[in-house]
Structures are given as C-alpha cells and as structure tokens.
Amino acid sequence: MGNAVSEVEFGWFIPTTGDGKYIGVEPERESSADYMIQVAQTAEEAGFTFALIPTGGSCLDAWIVGSIVASHTKTLKPLVAMRPGLIAPVLAARMAATLDVLSGGRALINVVTGGSPSDLSAAGDPLAGDHDERYVRTREFLHIVRSVWTRSNDGGEKFLAGGGYKYGDSEKVEFSGKYYRLEGGAALPLPVQKPYPPLYFGGSSEAGKRTAVETSDVYLMWAEPLAWIREQIREVEEIRAEVKASTGKERELRYGLRAQVVVRETEEEAWKDAWEIISKVDDSAIEWSSHRFKETDATNQQRQNSLRESSRANGYVIGPNLWAGISIVRGGGAMTFVGSAEQVADRLLEFTAIGISSFILSGYPNLEEARITGDLLLPVFKRKLAERGAAVDLAFSGHGEKIEA
C-alpha cells in the first residue's frame, strides 16, 4: 500500500489546441508559439517544475512544442508524449535523448499507449481495436528504448540494480519479440539523465497497471475520489509484489495525479468561477462529447464517465472540493479541485498521505491560472507539507528548492 511521500513535485499544462476562460466553445486564444512560451515561462516563474504537453486529437505535435518550451525556459521540464505503435522505438529513443541533451537534462517522457480506437485508427495504429495487445507492444517498445539509452540488452535493468555497470559494456542492442525485431540497434546521443529520462505512464486497466510496474517510473492517474485512488494504488502495489516474487526484481514506482484546479481567496469565489467555465456549454456540445466518450476502450475514461453520470444530480460534486463539472464536455483528466488555497492544499495533502508525489494541474485559461495557482496554492501546500514533517520540491522563482522539515 502506498505510504505518505517525502517529496512532492508540481507540474502545469501547455495548451496546444487553444485556450480560454470557457470550455465547450471555440477557444478564445490560439496556441501560437508565443502564447505557449508565455504559459511555460509563467508556470516556471510560478513555481512549477515541469509541464505536461498533451497529445492526440487536434493537439500540436508534443515533441516540437516540447523543444520550444525547453528552449525558452531555464528550469521547466517538458513532459512529452512517446507513443508506441506510431513511431519506431530506436527513433523514439534518439528523439528523447536529443531533447534531454539540448535541454540540459530536463526531458520527461509520458508513455501513451492508448486513446479512443477511432483516433488510433486515424493515426494508423494497426492495434487500434486491441486494447491488451497494445500493452504487450508497449512493453517490447520500452524494453528497446531503455536498452538503447543504456547500451545494454536488458532494458537497463543492470543500471537500475546498481553494481557498477557502465555505458559501452554492450554497444549494440539485439531484440526479437512479437512486434519488434532489432539487430545491432544503437542510437546517439545518449541521454544526459542517468540511466535515462523518467518515464511517466498512465493506464487504469490490469494490463496498464502491470505495464507500468514493469517499465516505468511514475504511474499517473486522472483525479478521482480519494478512496478510488487509494484502491488503484493498492492494486498496483499488489502487482509490484507479484512481479518481485516471480522475478526477484523490484522497480521503484512513484504515483502521480492529473487534475484541473480552481483556487481562489474564498471557496465561494472558487465555485462561482468553476461554474463559469462551463456556462457557455450547450446541448449539442454535450451530445457530441457524450458520443465521443462512449467510443473509448480506455478504462480510465470509462471511470471518469461513471463519476460524471453518478454525480449529475449532486451538481457534479464527487468529493470534498472535488468536482466533475468540466467532464461534461472534456475527456481525460477533467476532475477539478475547487476551493480556497487552504482547502485545496488540504485535499492534495490527503492524496500525498496515500502515496501521491506528483501533481499535474491546469486551469482555464492556463496562462492566468498558472500564476493564480502558483501564488495562492503552492506556498500554502509547501507550508502544510513541511509542517507535516515531509519535504517539498518546488521551483519557486524558477530555482529548485527542497524544504526538509
């Protein structure tokens, strides 16, 4: 079972399909390079250590956006999407290592296995309709990527285990699996971060959880009620125990949460502004979104759908200061923390108490909300976490700062 964490990181979000105060309508602002740079720089100044760059649908390419973000910030780490099935693993390894080198060791990788079958089909994924096989392919893909990054044939396991294994002990990578075959694989440059850039991974199905345990560093979940997240962590920890018992290997795994946030001076003001976000949504937008949500085979989206429908009669409130209102038209991580800084900090601390150490937040519009959240929420959270006797890793004023209690 997850335990209270000793360090916490906060990430923000780079909007790549437009941005604005309202959802369910045409965005008021274009995702131009200048605007995304402005959001990234504001997030960095506000105290966020990294920024999620989305993928899929009509999103701009995450790798190009990530390069722009890295080149116009000093400490902010771009979290970019690596998509097995849509790119060859050796090429993906080279792209990630290049971003890591050019950013001075700031690359973070978000492994995206799934999505809606229609979106995957449109992107040319031959496994668009086979949920579990996509995870089989992902495990092979990441084994190759990690092997190329570490110049080993074991997916970097020797590095994770320690023991003085050095780069160059094996120059070429060999692999033969169900979906990939590699003979003499290699890619330059090698990443700056050792053994490689951190791998973030999301997937709420049993196959997704098992893949995360076997391959990744941070298991990401979309925000849900505390009891639901506690249960997900319990399931992942059980799989970790199974893997350790069968292989003797135990990978370290952190837990992350993706959520929207509306933080204000008072709870009343926060709820007013939260409802304002969806005030322009009409029936046609809800109908179109409902159809799109139903066609997915992603377990995490199905869980979000369930939360939305079950909370409709209660004003979409799904827990203390936790709201599903935005999910009437937004897929993905749409659940929203709403309240004063003290209230939202307390809610986040409840999640850190069960093992969450990484939060990825966003708001409408992302430019202004990055500053508001940084000014109101992060200092309060930092103080409360330190009082609890833990440590917080925040980039206040653009400089990493870890506070030990």
Wavefront OBJ file of the C-alpha trace (Angstrom):
o trace
v 0.000 0.000 0.000
v 1.255 3.497 -0.785
v 2.644 5.464 2.154
v 2.939 9.194 2.812
v 5.562 10.644 0.491
v 8.666 12.616 1.430
v 8.949 14.734 -1.732
v 6.317 16.312 -3.989
v 6.560 17.799 -7.477
v 4.077 20.062 -9.251
v 3.593 20.276 -13.000
v 1.454 22.572 -15.133
v -0.066 22.145 -18.613
v 0.746 23.622 -22.023
v -2.467 24.110 -24.076
v -1.826 23.043 -27.668
v -5.381 23.198 -29.041
v -6.218 26.736 -27.995
v -7.049 28.210 -24.621
v -9.601 30.406 -22.926
v -11.856 31.045 -19.965
v -14.694 28.845 -21.238
v -14.904 25.198 -22.286
v -17.245 23.644 -24.839
v -16.888 26.568 -27.257
v -14.269 27.664 -29.762
v -11.135 28.674 -27.836
v -10.632 32.399 -27.449
v -6.858 32.149 -27.870
v -4.784 30.381 -30.480
v -1.983 28.086 -29.360
v 0.694 30.103 -31.093
v 4.346 29.597 -30.276
v 4.381 32.939 -28.478
v 1.379 32.024 -26.334
v 2.681 28.585 -25.359
v 6.054 30.103 -24.476
v 4.259 32.657 -22.314
v 2.355 29.898 -20.483
v 5.559 27.902 -19.961
v 7.515 30.870 -18.646
v 4.661 31.869 -16.346
v 4.437 28.315 -14.983
v 8.179 28.290 -14.356
v 8.057 31.636 -12.554
v 5.014 30.496 -10.550
v 6.885 27.540 -9.060
v 6.049 24.556 -11.266
v 8.929 22.199 -12.034
v 7.576 20.619 -15.217
v 4.855 20.972 -17.840
v 2.679 18.324 -19.474
v 2.356 18.682 -23.240
v -0.741 16.808 -24.477
v -1.041 14.510 -27.464
v -3.729 13.094 -29.729
v -6.722 14.579 -31.486
v -6.031 18.087 -32.754
v -3.063 18.732 -30.447
v 0.059 20.241 -31.937
v 2.991 17.820 -32.010
v 4.240 17.343 -28.454
v 7.905 16.935 -29.401
v 8.116 20.177 -31.326
v 6.220 22.041 -28.621
v 8.478 20.449 -26.004
v 11.557 21.681 -27.848
v 10.132 25.207 -27.957
v 9.277 25.087 -24.252
v 12.741 23.838 -23.312
v 14.492 26.474 -25.414
v 12.577 29.349 -23.789
v 12.787 28.271 -20.134
v 15.643 27.673 -17.727
v 14.432 25.003 -15.321
v 10.983 23.882 -16.508
v 10.995 20.262 -17.672
v 8.844 19.378 -20.717
v 6.826 16.167 -20.261
v 6.348 14.955 -23.842
v 4.395 12.017 -25.250
v 6.090 8.893 -26.585
v 3.531 6.784 -28.472
v 4.343 3.097 -29.091
v 2.818 1.920 -32.354
v 3.070 5.311 -34.023
v 6.863 5.589 -34.023
v 9.797 3.166 -34.145
v 11.429 2.592 -30.732
v 15.016 3.397 -31.757
v 13.894 6.656 -33.362
v 11.848 7.480 -30.251
v 14.912 6.827 -28.081
v 17.004 9.160 -30.245
v 14.376 11.920 -30.151
v 14.062 11.753 -26.371
v 17.820 11.664 -25.834
v 18.252 14.632 -28.172
v 15.666 16.635 -26.230
v 17.414 15.652 -22.999
v 20.802 16.780 -24.324
v 19.582 20.064 -25.806
v 17.586 20.924 -22.668
v 20.468 20.174 -20.327
v 18.877 17.065 -18.839
v 15.293 18.294 -18.485
v 13.348 15.825 -20.651
v 10.475 13.848 -19.109
v 8.676 11.158 -21.121
v 4.943 10.428 -20.974
v 4.281 6.972 -22.452
v 0.862 6.997 -24.147
v -0.322 3.525 -25.119
v -3.968 4.134 -25.909
v -6.723 6.556 -26.720
v -10.017 6.161 -28.492
v -9.991 3.413 -31.165
v -11.154 5.927 -33.778
v -8.278 8.312 -33.017
v -5.780 5.443 -33.071
v -7.191 4.164 -36.363
v -6.973 7.640 -37.846
v -3.312 7.752 -36.788
v -2.618 4.416 -38.491
v -2.223 2.192 -35.423
v -2.798 -1.443 -36.524
v -3.731 -2.362 -32.926
v -6.333 0.398 -32.590
v -9.029 -2.111 -31.655
v -6.961 -4.445 -29.475
v -6.604 -2.905 -26.028
v -4.492 -5.545 -24.264
v -2.185 -6.219 -27.204
v -1.258 -2.537 -27.277
v 0.250 -3.041 -23.817
v 2.174 -6.119 -24.973
v 3.638 -3.969 -27.725
v 4.375 -1.147 -25.281
v 6.408 -3.446 -23.035
v 8.524 -4.521 -26.009
v 8.829 -0.923 -27.181
v 10.044 0.359 -23.819
v 12.451 -2.549 -23.384
v 14.123 -1.492 -26.631
v 14.075 2.215 -25.777
v 15.634 1.662 -22.349
v 18.178 -0.754 -23.805
v 19.231 1.773 -26.440
v 19.505 4.532 -23.836
v 21.739 2.383 -21.626
v 23.603 0.455 -24.340
v 22.503 -2.798 -22.753
v 20.348 -5.712 -23.831
v 18.234 -5.938 -20.696
v 16.161 -2.765 -20.803
v 18.546 -1.001 -18.436
v 17.992 -3.448 -15.573
v 21.695 -3.582 -14.671
v 21.691 0.181 -14.197
v 18.608 0.047 -12.002
v 20.158 -2.710 -9.901
v 23.485 -0.896 -9.485
v 26.713 -2.849 -9.354
v 28.958 -0.634 -11.428
v 27.598 -1.469 -14.871
v 28.911 1.149 -17.308
v 27.829 2.518 -20.648
v 29.601 0.827 -23.501
v 29.669 -2.646 -21.930
v 27.348 -3.545 -24.811
v 27.410 -1.250 -27.847
v 24.579 -2.811 -29.875
v 21.090 -3.883 -28.862
v 19.526 -7.139 -30.022
v 15.826 -7.868 -29.621
v 13.305 -10.319 -31.037
v 9.702 -10.079 -29.888
v 6.146 -10.311 -31.122
v 6.042 -6.783 -32.524
v 9.669 -5.691 -32.879
v 12.884 -7.209 -34.142
v 16.157 -5.362 -33.713
v 19.630 -6.365 -34.863
v 22.541 -4.234 -33.755
v 20.370 -1.362 -32.613
v 22.042 1.811 -31.405
v 21.223 5.487 -31.230
v 23.128 8.629 -30.435
v 23.202 10.783 -28.444
v 22.886 9.136 -25.065
v 20.613 10.954 -22.605
v 22.082 13.315 -20.025
v 19.942 11.893 -17.205
v 21.129 8.521 -15.936
v 20.152 5.913 -16.509
v 17.569 7.713 -18.699
v 14.810 10.358 -18.562
v 11.995 9.465 -16.141
v 9.113 7.546 -17.720
v 5.569 8.580 -16.765
v 2.816 6.105 -17.563
v -0.977 6.021 -17.312
v -3.451 3.176 -17.736
v -6.159 2.019 -15.323
v -6.735 -1.478 -16.698
v -4.953 -4.508 -15.249
v -2.780 -4.620 -18.373
v -1.955 -0.944 -17.982
v -1.034 -1.274 -14.324
v 1.169 -4.299 -14.982
v 2.958 -2.497 -17.797
v 3.579 0.490 -15.534
v 5.062 -1.736 -12.831
v 7.374 -3.475 -15.301
v 8.557 -0.466 -17.289
v 8.008 2.951 -15.746
v 8.998 5.388 -13.008
v 5.776 7.324 -12.321
v 2.282 5.828 -12.527
v -0.178 8.575 -13.483
v -3.877 8.582 -12.634
v -6.635 11.022 -13.502
v -8.100 12.587 -10.378
v -10.864 10.593 -8.692
v -12.258 10.460 -5.147
v -9.635 9.616 -2.548
v -10.985 6.099 -1.932
v -10.839 5.311 -5.654
v -7.211 6.421 -5.927
v -6.312 4.505 -2.770
v -7.776 1.366 -4.355
v -5.843 1.905 -7.591
v -2.603 2.257 -5.651
v -3.419 -0.912 -3.698
v -3.916 -2.814 -6.965
v -0.623 -1.552 -8.382
v 1.212 -2.460 -5.182
v -0.198 -5.985 -5.389
v 1.148 -6.298 -8.927
v 4.521 -4.978 -7.764
v 4.592 -7.698 -5.103
v 3.714 -10.346 -7.704
v 6.471 -9.163 -10.039
v 9.017 -9.145 -7.234
v 8.009 -12.649 -6.151
v 8.264 -14.051 -9.678
v 11.371 -12.210 -10.912
v 13.219 -11.086 -7.807
v 13.216 -7.552 -9.236
v 11.593 -4.560 -7.581
v 11.352 -1.330 -9.544
v 10.781 1.883 -7.640
v 7.487 3.457 -8.660
v 6.051 6.839 -7.753
v 2.412 7.864 -8.111
v 1.039 10.940 -9.855
v -2.342 12.658 -10.186
v -3.670 14.728 -13.111
v -6.371 17.288 -12.289
v -7.898 20.666 -13.059
v -7.853 23.329 -10.374
v -9.814 26.450 -9.452
v -8.223 28.105 -6.417
v -9.409 31.466 -5.126
v -9.231 33.572 -1.970
v -12.573 32.126 -0.830
v -14.459 28.911 -1.522
v -17.494 30.876 -2.687
v -15.452 32.686 -5.319
v -13.859 29.420 -6.455
v -17.199 27.673 -7.021
v -18.569 30.713 -8.857
v -15.601 30.714 -11.234
v -15.732 26.922 -11.669
v -19.332 27.033 -12.875
v -18.446 29.972 -15.125
v -16.059 27.696 -17.057
v -18.978 25.579 -18.339
v -21.530 28.403 -18.534
v -21.444 28.527 -22.351
v -21.798 24.773 -22.937
v -24.913 23.940 -24.976
v -26.816 20.696 -25.564
v -25.117 19.978 -28.885
v -21.675 20.151 -27.276
v -22.773 17.785 -24.508
v -24.285 15.344 -27.013
v -21.178 15.335 -29.201
v -18.896 14.851 -26.189
v -21.068 12.070 -24.766
v -20.820 10.152 -28.039
v -17.048 10.601 -28.121
v -16.626 9.443 -24.514
v -18.631 6.254 -25.121
v -16.491 5.065 -28.028
v -13.310 4.748 -25.972
v -11.921 1.448 -24.701
v -9.699 3.261 -22.184
v -10.525 2.124 -18.655
v -9.568 5.461 -17.107
v -12.000 7.357 -19.360
v -14.748 4.879 -18.521
v -14.117 5.582 -14.829
v -14.385 9.322 -15.492
v -17.650 8.736 -17.362
v -19.022 6.843 -14.367
v -18.097 9.631 -11.958
v -19.756 12.244 -14.141
v -23.025 10.365 -14.525
v -23.292 9.301 -10.891
v -22.739 12.869 -9.647
v -25.047 14.686 -12.057
v -27.882 15.025 -9.530
v -25.442 16.371 -6.940
v -24.142 19.227 -9.064
v -21.236 17.020 -10.195
v -19.644 17.113 -6.738
v -17.750 13.830 -6.286
v -15.956 14.543 -3.022
v -14.775 17.335 -0.738
v -13.701 20.204 -3.029
v -13.677 17.780 -5.981
v -15.922 18.452 -8.978
v -16.752 16.643 -12.227
v -18.471 19.559 -13.969
v -15.838 20.111 -16.642
v -16.107 16.444 -17.664
v -19.489 17.068 -19.325
v -17.510 18.153 -22.396
v -13.857 17.435 -21.604
v -12.301 13.998 -21.717
v -9.138 12.976 -19.942
v -8.160 14.493 -16.617
v -11.210 16.713 -16.156
v -11.902 16.314 -12.440
v -11.326 19.620 -10.670
v -10.178 20.676 -7.220
v -12.285 23.716 -6.268
v -11.882 25.878 -3.180
v -9.688 28.228 -1.213
v -5.938 27.655 -1.106
v -6.235 26.172 2.385
v -8.966 23.767 1.287
v -7.289 22.588 -1.906
v -3.938 22.205 -0.141
v -5.644 20.025 2.460
v -7.210 17.886 -0.272
v -3.860 17.430 -2.028
v -2.227 16.518 1.274
v -4.804 13.769 1.697
v -3.583 12.320 -1.585
v 0.080 12.626 -0.618
v -0.768 10.701 2.553
v -1.675 7.658 0.435
v 1.354 7.918 -1.836
v 0.839 10.628 -4.477
v 4.091 12.540 -5.046
v 3.445 14.188 -8.421
v 0.597 16.561 -9.304
v -0.122 17.788 -12.834
v -2.550 20.696 -12.681
v -4.206 23.031 -15.173
v -6.967 25.618 -15.372
v -8.947 27.846 -17.709
v -7.245 29.850 -19.065
v -3.878 28.233 -18.381
v -1.878 31.448 -18.545
v -3.684 33.280 -15.763
v -4.430 30.151 -13.729
v -0.744 29.172 -13.623
v 0.018 32.448 -11.889
v -3.007 32.302 -9.573
v -2.300 28.697 -8.579
v 1.373 29.429 -8.061
v 0.655 32.483 -5.937
v -2.181 31.059 -3.836
v -1.862 27.278 -3.642
v 1.811 26.310 -3.843
v 3.060 28.372 -0.864
v 0.222 27.081 1.331
v 0.845 23.493 0.265
v 4.574 23.922 0.845
v 3.974 25.206 4.378
v 1.477 22.489 5.274
v 3.641 19.690 3.908
v 6.676 20.960 5.809
v 4.592 21.153 8.976
v 3.612 17.535 8.441
v 7.278 16.567 8.528
v 7.866 15.814 4.843
v 9.817 17.530 2.098
v 8.605 19.566 -0.833
v 10.441 20.078 -4.114
v 9.189 23.262 -5.753
v 10.828 25.632 -8.208
v 9.964 28.955 -6.606
v 11.331 31.903 -8.594
v 12.492 29.433 -11.220
v 15.029 27.726 -8.945
v 14.690 24.249 -7.491
v 14.185 24.334 -3.745
v 13.721 21.355 -1.466
v 12.471 22.046 2.030
v 13.276 19.403 4.623
v 11.220 19.515 7.806
l 1 2 3 4 5 6 7 8 9 10 11 12 13 14 15 16 17 18 19 20 21 22 23 24 25 26 27 28 29 30 31 32 33 34 35 36 37 38 39 40 41 42 43 44 45 46 47 48 49 50 51 52 53 54 55 56 57 58 59 60 61 62 63 64 65 66 67 68 69 70 71 72 73 74 75 76 77 78 79 80 81 82 83 84 85 86 87 88 89 90 91 92 93 94 95 96 97 98 99 100 101 102 103 104 105 106 107 108 109 110 111 112 113 114 115 116 117 118 119 120 121 122 123 124 125 126 127 128 129 130 131 132 133 134 135 136 137 138 139 140 141 142 143 144 145 146 147 148 149 150 151 152 153 154 155 156 157 158 159 160 161 162 163 164 165 166 167 168 169 170 171 172 173 174 175 176 177 178 179 180 181 182 183 184 185 186 187 188 189 190 191 192 193 194 195 196 197 198 199 200 201 202 203 204 205 206 207 208 209 210 211 212 213 214 215 216 217 218 219 220 221 222 223 224 225 226 227 228 229 230 231 232 233 234 235 236 237 238 239 240 241 242 243 244 245 246 247 248 249 250 251 252 253 254 255 256 257 258 259 260 261 262 263 264 265 266 267 268 269 270 271 272 273 274 275 276 277 278 279 280 281 282 283 284 285 286 287 288 289 290 291 292 293 294 295 296 297 298 299 300 301 302 303 304 305 306 307 308 309 310 311 312 313 314 315 316 317 318 319 320 321 322 323 324 325 326 327 328 329 330 331 332 333 334 335 336 337 338 339 340 341 342 343 344 345 346 347 348 349 350 351 352 353 354 355 356 357 358 359 360 361 362 363 364 365 366 367 368 369 370 371 372 373 374 375 376 377 378 379 380 381 382 383 384 385 386 387 388 389 390 391 392 393 394 395 396 397 398 399 400 401 402 403 404 405
